[in-house]
C-alpha cells in the first residue's frame, strides 16, 4: 500500500509527490543495478526510503497531537460540567479550574489548525502544551510538533500555502475580519476574536473594583452578581456563545445588518437557557427569562457588533478601526446598562439606585477592557495569521491588485 499524501499541494515534500518508480516499470535486476529497493510497491533509493519514512512519521506525529488536543479538551470540559452539575462537588482551586477550561476551549481550534498543518495551529498548540499539559505525553507532543521534520511541514513559507490580503478581507467588514468570508483564514481569525473576548472578561472578573462595591451593597447588575466559579463559567460560556452566534449569523448571510440581527437572536436563544442551567439553584427562572433582560441581551450584542462593522468599513487602518468599534460599543453598552439599572430600581427589582460614581466606574472599566479586547484581537491576527499580507492602504487599488494577482 502506497504512503498517504497528506498535502498534495506541498510538492516540496517528497511524500506528497509521485515518488519512486512503479514496481512493474523495472525488473528486479535493473532496480538492483541502480541500487534501488522496493518500498510500498515502488522502487526507491535508500536515501528516498529514509526521507519518506521520516516525513510519514512526522505527519503521523502531528496528527497524533491534534487528536490528543481534542480528547484532552473533551475530558476537561466534561469534568467541568460534571462538577458544576453536582452540588456535592466543588472546585478546590477555582482559578486553576478556569485556566484548564480556557485552555480546553482553545485546544479545539488548535487541534484543527494542527490537523490541517498550519503555522497558527502550531503556535497555539505549543502555548497550550507548555502552559496546561506539563506531563510526559505533553512533552512528547511538543517533540512531535517541534522536531525538524515537523517544523518543515508546519512552517511552510507563505508562497507554499497562498497569501491573503488583509484589504481583501476587510472589504467584507465584520465578516471578513472574523474570517467568515474566507475559508483559508476562518479558524485563526475566529480564535483571535475568542481570545480577545475571553481575556477581556477574565481581566474584568479579576479587577474587583466595582464587583466589590456591588457585592457589598447587595445590588445586582449584569455579571457582577455572580460568585465563585459560577461567575467564571458564566463569563467563559457567554464568550463562546457570542462567537458561535457570530458564526451562525454572519457566515452565510452577506447582508451585514441582517447577519448581526440573526447573531443577536441566536445569542439570546442560547444564552438564556445556558444561564438558567448555571444559576437555576440561585436565580428564579422568571428573572432570567425576563422580557426586558432578553431584549437587553439582544441589544447589547447587536450594538457591539454593529459598531465594529461600521468602524471596520469606514476607518482605513485595522488597529484604529478595532479600537473605535470596541470603545464605541462598550460606551453605548455602559449607557444602556445605566438606563436599565434605573428602570429596575423604579420597578422594584433592585432596591437601591447606584451612585453616579459607580456608573462612571463601570464605564471606565468597560472602556479599558474594550481596548484590551481590540489589542488582543489585533495582536492575535498578526500572530496567528502570518500568511496575511498586511496592506498599508487597503483601498480599491490594493484590492484590485490582490484580485488580479
C-alpha beads as a LAMMPS data file, in Angstrom:
LAMMPS data file: protein, C-alpha beads

405 atoms
404 bonds

1 atom types
1 bond types

-500.0 500.0 xlo xhi
-500.0 500.0 ylo yhi
-500.0 500.0 zlo zhi

Masses

1 110.0

Atoms # bond

1 1 1 0.000 0.000 0.000
2 1 1 1.360 3.408 -1.005
3 1 1 2.021 6.085 1.587
4 1 1 -0.716 8.665 2.101
5 1 1 -0.380 12.092 0.513
6 1 1 -1.289 14.410 3.350
7 1 1 -0.904 17.681 1.413
8 1 1 -0.921 17.146 -2.359
9 1 1 -0.220 20.855 -2.913
10 1 1 3.040 20.633 -0.929
11 1 1 5.189 19.159 -3.679
12 1 1 8.325 20.416 -1.930
13 1 1 7.978 17.366 0.327
14 1 1 8.807 14.041 -1.325
15 1 1 5.913 12.146 0.291
16 1 1 3.376 14.386 -1.488
17 1 1 4.822 13.702 -4.974
18 1 1 4.815 10.721 -7.352
19 1 1 7.940 9.397 -5.646
20 1 1 9.881 6.359 -6.820
21 1 1 9.226 4.120 -9.806
22 1 1 6.358 1.666 -10.161
23 1 1 7.294 -1.929 -9.436
24 1 1 6.190 -3.073 -12.906
25 1 1 8.322 -0.446 -14.666
26 1 1 11.623 -2.026 -13.626
27 1 1 12.807 -5.585 -13.352
28 1 1 14.474 -6.708 -10.146
29 1 1 17.894 -6.856 -11.794
30 1 1 17.544 -3.341 -13.245
31 1 1 16.482 -1.985 -9.863
32 1 1 19.393 -3.661 -8.084
33 1 1 21.755 -2.259 -10.692
34 1 1 20.549 1.230 -9.772
35 1 1 20.889 0.482 -6.041
36 1 1 17.112 0.704 -5.579
37 1 1 14.913 -1.227 -3.170
38 1 1 11.191 -1.992 -3.070
39 1 1 9.241 0.226 -0.670
40 1 1 5.424 0.187 -0.533
41 1 1 5.208 -1.247 -4.034
42 1 1 7.623 1.256 -5.638
43 1 1 11.360 1.254 -6.322
44 1 1 13.279 3.893 -4.363
45 1 1 16.835 4.570 -3.239
46 1 1 17.936 4.120 0.359
47 1 1 18.009 7.910 0.818
48 1 1 14.473 8.273 -0.555
49 1 1 13.209 5.471 1.680
50 1 1 14.707 7.102 4.764
51 1 1 13.264 10.514 3.835
52 1 1 9.815 9.085 3.136
53 1 1 9.759 7.255 6.464
54 1 1 10.762 10.404 8.337
55 1 1 8.162 12.543 6.571
56 1 1 5.404 9.972 7.068
57 1 1 6.287 9.684 10.767
58 1 1 6.291 13.491 11.056
59 1 1 2.819 13.766 9.519
60 1 1 1.503 10.988 11.749
61 1 1 3.034 12.637 14.813
62 1 1 1.396 15.965 14.001
63 1 1 -1.988 14.283 13.545
64 1 1 -1.463 12.478 16.888
65 1 1 -1.003 15.858 18.586
66 1 1 -4.261 17.111 17.036
67 1 1 -6.211 14.120 18.356
68 1 1 -4.569 14.441 21.768
69 1 1 -5.652 18.091 21.990
70 1 1 -9.239 17.204 21.069
71 1 1 -9.515 14.304 23.508
72 1 1 -7.965 16.354 26.332
73 1 1 -10.378 19.187 25.611
74 1 1 -13.413 16.894 25.765
75 1 1 -12.252 15.356 29.052
76 1 1 -11.625 18.720 30.745
77 1 1 -14.926 20.233 29.581
78 1 1 -16.835 17.087 30.607
79 1 1 -15.215 17.169 34.061
80 1 1 -16.138 20.837 34.462
81 1 1 -19.774 20.144 33.534
82 1 1 -19.984 17.162 35.921
83 1 1 -18.534 19.141 38.832
84 1 1 -20.749 22.118 38.087
85 1 1 -23.896 19.976 37.877
86 1 1 -23.284 18.198 41.187
87 1 1 -23.994 20.235 44.362
88 1 1 -21.811 17.870 46.388
89 1 1 -18.716 18.554 44.270
90 1 1 -16.686 21.759 44.367
91 1 1 -13.558 23.027 42.689
92 1 1 -10.791 23.156 45.291
93 1 1 -8.859 25.711 43.236
94 1 1 -11.332 27.653 41.048
95 1 1 -8.574 29.693 39.398
96 1 1 -6.808 26.592 38.085
97 1 1 -10.156 25.099 37.065
98 1 1 -10.953 28.152 34.953
99 1 1 -7.453 28.160 33.424
100 1 1 -7.916 24.500 32.483
101 1 1 -11.323 25.284 30.962
102 1 1 -9.939 28.182 28.891
103 1 1 -7.056 26.028 27.641
104 1 1 -9.527 23.237 26.802
105 1 1 -11.603 25.675 24.759
106 1 1 -8.572 26.852 22.779
107 1 1 -7.388 23.253 22.346
108 1 1 -10.268 22.609 19.915
109 1 1 -9.252 25.192 17.262
110 1 1 -5.576 24.465 17.991
111 1 1 -6.230 20.822 17.134
112 1 1 -7.974 21.900 13.933
113 1 1 -5.010 24.069 12.970
114 1 1 -2.503 21.302 13.713
115 1 1 -4.610 18.700 11.879
116 1 1 -4.576 20.982 8.830
117 1 1 -0.800 21.548 9.205
118 1 1 -0.971 25.324 9.717
119 1 1 1.581 27.567 11.427
120 1 1 -1.025 29.275 13.602
121 1 1 -2.154 25.854 14.828
122 1 1 1.416 25.006 15.847
123 1 1 1.823 28.324 17.697
124 1 1 -1.428 27.855 19.598
125 1 1 -0.766 24.184 20.347
126 1 1 2.722 24.927 21.671
127 1 1 1.330 27.558 24.037
128 1 1 -1.389 25.197 25.324
129 1 1 1.021 22.295 25.803
130 1 1 3.585 24.423 27.643
131 1 1 1.087 26.142 29.945
132 1 1 -1.501 23.454 30.521
133 1 1 -0.109 19.943 29.953
134 1 1 3.290 19.597 31.696
135 1 1 3.180 15.781 31.537
136 1 1 5.165 13.092 29.734
137 1 1 2.537 12.974 26.990
138 1 1 2.628 16.785 26.749
139 1 1 6.419 16.730 26.354
140 1 1 6.047 14.029 23.693
141 1 1 3.538 16.207 21.815
142 1 1 5.924 19.171 21.995
143 1 1 8.617 16.959 20.496
144 1 1 6.314 15.859 17.671
145 1 1 5.451 19.495 16.894
146 1 1 8.949 20.942 17.058
147 1 1 11.311 18.339 15.631
148 1 1 12.946 19.296 12.357
149 1 1 10.708 17.257 10.023
150 1 1 7.536 18.606 11.711
151 1 1 8.768 22.214 11.525
152 1 1 9.315 21.753 7.805
153 1 1 5.667 20.707 7.471
154 1 1 4.133 23.305 9.807
155 1 1 6.283 26.310 8.933
156 1 1 5.830 26.469 5.197
157 1 1 6.582 29.763 3.526
158 1 1 3.576 31.934 2.578
159 1 1 4.157 31.154 -1.098
160 1 1 3.699 27.448 -0.315
161 1 1 0.198 27.832 1.123
162 1 1 -1.021 31.018 -0.526
163 1 1 -1.336 34.619 0.621
164 1 1 -4.362 36.545 1.795
165 1 1 -4.511 40.325 1.588
166 1 1 -5.948 41.975 4.683
167 1 1 -7.532 44.600 2.446
168 1 1 -9.420 41.862 0.659
169 1 1 -10.708 40.530 3.974
170 1 1 -11.851 43.951 5.123
171 1 1 -13.990 44.513 2.025
172 1 1 -16.465 42.196 3.788
173 1 1 -16.360 44.238 7.004
174 1 1 -17.008 42.281 10.178
175 1 1 -17.463 39.020 8.248
176 1 1 -14.018 39.423 6.731
177 1 1 -12.086 40.308 9.876
178 1 1 -13.766 37.415 11.702
179 1 1 -12.616 35.168 8.867
180 1 1 -16.183 34.190 7.976
181 1 1 -15.791 35.392 4.390
182 1 1 -12.570 33.484 3.675
183 1 1 -12.223 29.772 4.415
184 1 1 -8.436 29.966 4.331
185 1 1 -8.170 32.090 7.491
186 1 1 -11.535 31.467 9.137
187 1 1 -10.314 29.442 12.103
188 1 1 -7.339 31.588 13.139
189 1 1 -9.396 34.786 12.967
190 1 1 -12.243 33.230 14.979
191 1 1 -9.640 32.130 17.541
192 1 1 -8.267 35.685 17.581
193 1 1 -11.705 37.139 18.356
194 1 1 -12.403 34.488 21.007
195 1 1 -9.012 35.168 22.621
196 1 1 -9.838 38.851 22.909
197 1 1 -13.257 38.166 24.424
198 1 1 -12.006 35.590 26.924
199 1 1 -9.048 37.559 28.208
200 1 1 -11.088 40.740 28.400
201 1 1 -13.648 39.047 30.640
202 1 1 -11.057 37.219 32.724
203 1 1 -9.304 40.514 33.412
204 1 1 -12.654 42.131 34.209
205 1 1 -13.557 39.423 36.700
206 1 1 -10.134 39.770 38.325
207 1 1 -10.282 43.531 38.826
208 1 1 -12.827 43.501 41.615
209 1 1 -13.142 47.317 41.663
210 1 1 -16.849 47.631 41.027
211 1 1 -17.530 43.949 41.758
212 1 1 -16.686 44.519 45.412
213 1 1 -18.939 47.561 45.558
214 1 1 -21.857 45.638 44.087
215 1 1 -21.424 42.696 46.424
216 1 1 -21.158 44.967 49.472
217 1 1 -24.288 46.901 48.539
218 1 1 -26.280 43.777 47.644
219 1 1 -27.087 45.093 44.176
220 1 1 -27.229 43.030 41.013
221 1 1 -26.075 44.318 37.627
222 1 1 -25.165 42.068 34.721
223 1 1 -22.441 39.559 35.545
224 1 1 -21.463 41.422 38.717
225 1 1 -23.806 39.460 40.981
226 1 1 -22.177 36.134 40.135
227 1 1 -19.964 34.493 42.744
228 1 1 -17.208 31.875 42.794
229 1 1 -16.523 29.575 39.888
230 1 1 -20.052 30.118 38.520
231 1 1 -19.017 33.662 37.730
232 1 1 -16.086 32.436 35.656
233 1 1 -18.092 29.711 33.941
234 1 1 -20.895 32.116 33.103
235 1 1 -18.416 34.562 31.591
236 1 1 -16.444 31.982 29.592
237 1 1 -19.643 30.318 28.387
238 1 1 -21.081 33.649 27.293
239 1 1 -17.960 34.418 25.255
240 1 1 -18.271 31.080 23.489
241 1 1 -21.921 31.753 22.723
242 1 1 -21.031 35.189 21.305
243 1 1 -18.544 33.585 18.911
244 1 1 -20.973 30.817 17.963
245 1 1 -23.726 33.370 17.343
246 1 1 -21.422 35.403 15.093
247 1 1 -20.578 32.291 13.088
248 1 1 -24.253 31.384 12.663
249 1 1 -25.357 34.922 11.885
250 1 1 -22.546 36.118 9.625
251 1 1 -21.056 33.029 7.966
252 1 1 -23.579 32.691 5.135
253 1 1 -25.581 35.945 5.330
254 1 1 -23.949 38.581 3.147
255 1 1 -26.102 41.464 4.388
256 1 1 -24.192 42.601 7.463
257 1 1 -27.122 44.200 9.298
258 1 1 -29.295 41.123 8.763
259 1 1 -26.440 38.868 9.871
260 1 1 -25.928 40.886 13.056
261 1 1 -29.660 40.662 13.811
262 1 1 -29.565 36.878 13.362
263 1 1 -26.493 36.698 15.602
264 1 1 -28.351 38.633 18.308
265 1 1 -31.392 36.336 18.094
266 1 1 -29.235 33.192 18.210
267 1 1 -27.299 34.598 21.174
268 1 1 -30.470 35.259 23.191
269 1 1 -31.902 31.838 22.296
270 1 1 -28.743 30.111 23.531
271 1 1 -27.658 32.426 26.344
272 1 1 -30.800 32.430 28.476
273 1 1 -31.117 28.608 28.723
274 1 1 -27.374 28.456 29.399
275 1 1 -27.648 30.956 32.252
276 1 1 -30.616 29.052 33.654
277 1 1 -28.561 25.840 33.756
278 1 1 -25.710 27.635 35.509
279 1 1 -27.836 29.578 38.012
280 1 1 -31.025 27.541 38.402
281 1 1 -30.262 26.931 42.111
282 1 1 -29.831 30.634 42.941
283 1 1 -31.833 32.732 40.478
284 1 1 -35.512 32.288 39.641
285 1 1 -36.341 31.340 36.057
286 1 1 -38.721 34.323 35.837
287 1 1 -35.773 36.640 36.475
288 1 1 -33.501 35.014 33.878
289 1 1 -36.233 34.893 31.227
290 1 1 -37.480 38.408 31.950
291 1 1 -38.534 40.024 28.613
292 1 1 -36.622 43.207 29.427
293 1 1 -33.401 41.261 30.067
294 1 1 -33.921 39.247 26.883
295 1 1 -34.262 42.456 24.885
296 1 1 -31.222 43.935 26.635
297 1 1 -29.099 40.874 25.732
298 1 1 -30.091 41.240 22.097
299 1 1 -29.393 44.988 22.061
300 1 1 -26.024 44.592 23.820
301 1 1 -24.659 42.168 21.243
302 1 1 -26.268 43.835 18.218
303 1 1 -24.895 47.295 19.065
304 1 1 -21.474 45.923 19.918
305 1 1 -21.185 44.083 16.586
306 1 1 -22.779 46.897 14.585
307 1 1 -20.275 49.487 15.818
308 1 1 -17.421 47.129 14.991
309 1 1 -18.835 46.686 11.484
310 1 1 -19.224 50.436 10.917
311 1 1 -15.707 51.168 12.186
312 1 1 -14.152 48.460 10.014
313 1 1 -15.855 49.780 6.894
314 1 1 -15.049 53.465 7.411
315 1 1 -11.622 53.510 9.090
316 1 1 -8.796 52.606 6.758
317 1 1 -6.351 51.069 9.236
318 1 1 -7.199 47.915 11.169
319 1 1 -5.993 48.773 14.690
320 1 1 -7.780 52.166 14.917
321 1 1 -10.898 50.520 13.479
322 1 1 -10.870 47.769 16.101
323 1 1 -10.239 50.256 18.902
324 1 1 -13.014 52.564 17.724
325 1 1 -15.513 49.720 17.394
326 1 1 -14.635 48.246 20.787
327 1 1 -14.628 51.563 22.655
328 1 1 -17.811 52.819 20.978
329 1 1 -19.653 49.568 21.581
330 1 1 -18.538 49.429 25.205
331 1 1 -19.553 53.041 25.861
332 1 1 -23.030 52.500 24.409
333 1 1 -23.403 49.317 26.443
334 1 1 -22.494 51.223 29.629
335 1 1 -25.160 53.830 28.903
336 1 1 -27.772 51.135 28.237
337 1 1 -26.775 49.329 31.431
338 1 1 -27.183 52.530 33.455
339 1 1 -30.622 53.148 31.965
340 1 1 -31.565 49.520 32.624
341 1 1 -30.486 49.805 36.259
342 1 1 -32.588 52.930 36.735
343 1 1 -35.620 51.168 35.246
344 1 1 -35.080 48.169 37.512
345 1 1 -34.964 50.452 40.547
346 1 1 -38.276 52.006 39.562
347 1 1 -39.865 48.597 39.018
348 1 1 -38.621 47.377 42.397
349 1 1 -36.305 44.660 41.018
350 1 1 -33.339 46.471 42.612
351 1 1 -33.893 48.192 45.929
352 1 1 -31.193 50.881 45.760
353 1 1 -30.046 53.139 42.969
354 1 1 -26.344 53.092 42.128
355 1 1 -24.494 56.383 42.639
356 1 1 -23.068 58.243 39.673
357 1 1 -19.547 57.234 40.705
358 1 1 -20.456 53.555 40.300
359 1 1 -21.803 54.144 36.777
360 1 1 -18.641 56.061 35.887
361 1 1 -16.549 53.200 37.292
362 1 1 -18.462 50.720 35.129
363 1 1 -17.962 52.866 32.039
364 1 1 -14.239 53.307 32.724
365 1 1 -13.734 49.587 33.307
366 1 1 -15.652 48.749 30.138
367 1 1 -13.603 51.185 28.069
368 1 1 -10.300 49.842 29.402
369 1 1 -11.378 46.268 28.776
370 1 1 -12.678 47.114 25.315
371 1 1 -9.213 48.412 24.490
372 1 1 -7.789 45.127 25.804
373 1 1 -10.172 43.229 23.507
374 1 1 -9.147 45.282 20.464
375 1 1 -5.409 44.996 21.161
376 1 1 -5.591 41.249 21.792
377 1 1 -7.671 40.756 18.663
378 1 1 -5.224 42.767 16.567
379 1 1 -2.184 41.053 18.078
380 1 1 -3.718 37.618 17.601
381 1 1 -4.411 38.364 13.943
382 1 1 -0.766 39.293 13.408
383 1 1 0.473 36.267 15.360
384 1 1 -1.891 33.527 14.205
385 1 1 -2.177 34.537 10.548
386 1 1 1.406 35.164 9.387
387 1 1 0.390 34.485 5.792
388 1 1 -1.763 37.626 5.723
389 1 1 -0.227 40.350 3.604
390 1 1 -0.884 43.498 5.638
391 1 1 -1.536 46.289 3.162
392 1 1 -0.726 49.807 4.366
393 1 1 -3.541 51.375 2.392
394 1 1 -6.485 48.966 1.979
395 1 1 -8.197 50.894 -0.784
396 1 1 -9.729 49.787 -4.045
397 1 1 -6.343 49.721 -5.779
398 1 1 -4.901 47.308 -3.259
399 1 1 -7.919 45.043 -3.558
400 1 1 -7.790 45.153 -7.339
401 1 1 -4.071 44.283 -7.352
402 1 1 -4.750 41.377 -4.990
403 1 1 -7.573 40.006 -7.134
404 1 1 -5.522 40.373 -10.291
405 1 1 -2.565 38.601 -8.706

Bonds

1 1 1 2
2 1 2 3
3 1 3 4
4 1 4 5
5 1 5 6
6 1 6 7
7 1 7 8
8 1 8 9
9 1 9 10
10 1 10 11
11 1 11 12
12 1 12 13
13 1 13 14
14 1 14 15
15 1 15 16
16 1 16 17
17 1 17 18
18 1 18 19
19 1 19 20
20 1 20 21
21 1 21 22
22 1 22 23
23 1 23 24
24 1 24 25
25 1 25 26
26 1 26 27
27 1 27 28
28 1 28 29
29 1 29 30
30 1 30 31
31 1 31 32
32 1 32 33
33 1 33 34
34 1 34 35
35 1 35 36
36 1 36 37
37 1 37 38
38 1 38 39
39 1 39 40
40 1 40 41
41 1 41 42
42 1 42 43
43 1 43 44
44 1 44 45
45 1 45 46
46 1 46 47
47 1 47 48
48 1 48 49
49 1 49 50
50 1 50 51
51 1 51 52
52 1 52 53
53 1 53 54
54 1 54 55
55 1 55 56
56 1 56 57
57 1 57 58
58 1 58 59
59 1 59 60
60 1 60 61
61 1 61 62
62 1 62 63
63 1 63 64
64 1 64 65
65 1 65 66
66 1 66 67
67 1 67 68
68 1 68 69
69 1 69 70
70 1 70 71
71 1 71 72
72 1 72 73
73 1 73 74
74 1 74 75
75 1 75 76
76 1 76 77
77 1 77 78
78 1 78 79
79 1 79 80
80 1 80 81
81 1 81 82
82 1 82 83
83 1 83 84
84 1 84 85
85 1 85 86
86 1 86 87
87 1 87 88
88 1 88 89
89 1 89 90
90 1 90 91
91 1 91 92
92 1 92 93
93 1 93 94
94 1 94 95
95 1 95 96
96 1 96 97
97 1 97 98
98 1 98 99
99 1 99 100
100 1 100 101
101 1 101 102
102 1 102 103
103 1 103 104
104 1 104 105
105 1 105 106
106 1 106 107
107 1 107 108
108 1 108 109
109 1 109 110
110 1 110 111
111 1 111 112
112 1 112 113
113 1 113 114
114 1 114 115
115 1 115 116
116 1 116 117
117 1 117 118
118 1 118 119
119 1 119 120
120 1 120 121
121 1 121 122
122 1 122 123
123 1 123 124
124 1 124 125
125 1 125 126
126 1 126 127
127 1 127 128
128 1 128 129
129 1 129 130
130 1 130 131
131 1 131 132
132 1 132 133
133 1 133 134
134 1 134 135
135 1 135 136
136 1 136 137
137 1 137 138
138 1 138 139
139 1 139 140
140 1 140 141
141 1 141 142
142 1 142 143
143 1 143 144
144 1 144 145
145 1 145 146
146 1 146 147
147 1 147 148
148 1 148 149
149 1 149 150
150 1 150 151
151 1 151 152
152 1 152 153
153 1 153 154
154 1 154 155
155 1 155 156
156 1 156 157
157 1 157 158
158 1 158 159
159 1 159 160
160 1 160 161
161 1 161 162
162 1 162 163
163 1 163 164
164 1 164 165
165 1 165 166
166 1 166 167
167 1 167 168
168 1 168 169
169 1 169 170
170 1 170 171
171 1 171 172
172 1 172 173
173 1 173 174
174 1 174 175
175 1 175 176
176 1 176 177
177 1 177 178
178 1 178 179
179 1 179 180
180 1 180 181
181 1 181 182
182 1 182 183
183 1 183 184
184 1 184 185
185 1 185 186
186 1 186 187
187 1 187 188
188 1 188 189
189 1 189 190
190 1 190 191
191 1 191 192
192 1 192 193
193 1 193 194
194 1 194 195
195 1 195 196
196 1 196 197
197 1 197 198
198 1 198 199
199 1 199 200
200 1 200 201
201 1 201 202
202 1 202 203
203 1 203 204
204 1 204 205
205 1 205 206
206 1 206 207
207 1 207 208
208 1 208 209
209 1 209 210
210 1 210 211
211 1 211 212
212 1 212 213
213 1 213 214
214 1 214 215
215 1 215 216
216 1 216 217
217 1 217 218
218 1 218 219
219 1 219 220
220 1 220 221
221 1 221 222
222 1 222 223
223 1 223 224
224 1 224 225
225 1 225 226
226 1 226 227
227 1 227 228
228 1 228 229
229 1 229 230
230 1 230 231
231 1 231 232
232 1 232 233
233 1 233 234
234 1 234 235
235 1 235 236
236 1 236 237
237 1 237 238
238 1 238 239
239 1 239 240
240 1 240 241
241 1 241 242
242 1 242 243
243 1 243 244
244 1 244 245
245 1 245 246
246 1 246 247
247 1 247 248
248 1 248 249
249 1 249 250
250 1 250 251
251 1 251 252
252 1 252 253
253 1 253 254
254 1 254 255
255 1 255 256
256 1 256 257
257 1 257 258
258 1 258 259
259 1 259 260
260 1 260 261
261 1 261 262
262 1 262 263
263 1 263 264
264 1 264 265
265 1 265 266
266 1 266 267
267 1 267 268
268 1 268 269
269 1 269 270
270 1 270 271
271 1 271 272
272 1 272 273
273 1 273 274
274 1 274 275
275 1 275 276
276 1 276 277
277 1 277 278
278 1 278 279
279 1 279 280
280 1 280 281
281 1 281 282
282 1 282 283
283 1 283 284
284 1 284 285
285 1 285 286
286 1 286 287
287 1 287 288
288 1 288 289
289 1 289 290
290 1 290 291
291 1 291 292
292 1 292 293
293 1 293 294
294 1 294 295
295 1 295 296
296 1 296 297
297 1 297 298
298 1 298 299
299 1 299 300
300 1 300 301
301 1 301 302
302 1 302 303
303 1 303 304
304 1 304 305
305 1 305 306
306 1 306 307
307 1 307 308
308 1 308 309
309 1 309 310
310 1 310 311
311 1 311 312
312 1 312 313
313 1 313 314
314 1 314 315
315 1 315 316
316 1 316 317
317 1 317 318
318 1 318 319
319 1 319 320
320 1 320 321
321 1 321 322
322 1 322 323
323 1 323 324
324 1 324 325
325 1 325 326
326 1 326 327
327 1 327 328
328 1 328 329
329 1 329 330
330 1 330 331
331 1 331 332
332 1 332 333
333 1 333 334
334 1 334 335
335 1 335 336
336 1 336 337
337 1 337 338
338 1 338 339
339 1 339 340
340 1 340 341
341 1 341 342
342 1 342 343
343 1 343 344
344 1 344 345
345 1 345 346
346 1 346 347
347 1 347 348
348 1 348 349
349 1 349 350
350 1 350 351
351 1 351 352
352 1 352 353
353 1 353 354
354 1 354 355
355 1 355 356
356 1 356 357
357 1 357 358
358 1 358 359
359 1 359 360
360 1 360 361
361 1 361 362
362 1 362 363
363 1 363 364
364 1 364 365
365 1 365 366
366 1 366 367
367 1 367 368
368 1 368 369
369 1 369 370
370 1 370 371
371 1 371 372
372 1 372 373
373 1 373 374
374 1 374 375
375 1 375 376
376 1 376 377
377 1 377 378
378 1 378 379
379 1 379 380
380 1 380 381
381 1 381 382
382 1 382 383
383 1 383 384
384 1 384 385
385 1 385 386
386 1 386 387
387 1 387 388
388 1 388 389
389 1 389 390
390 1 390 391
391 1 391 392
392 1 392 393
393 1 393 394
394 1 394 395
395 1 395 396
396 1 396 397
397 1 397 398
398 1 398 399
399 1 399 400
400 1 400 401
401 1 401 402
402 1 402 403
403 1 403 404
404 1 404 405
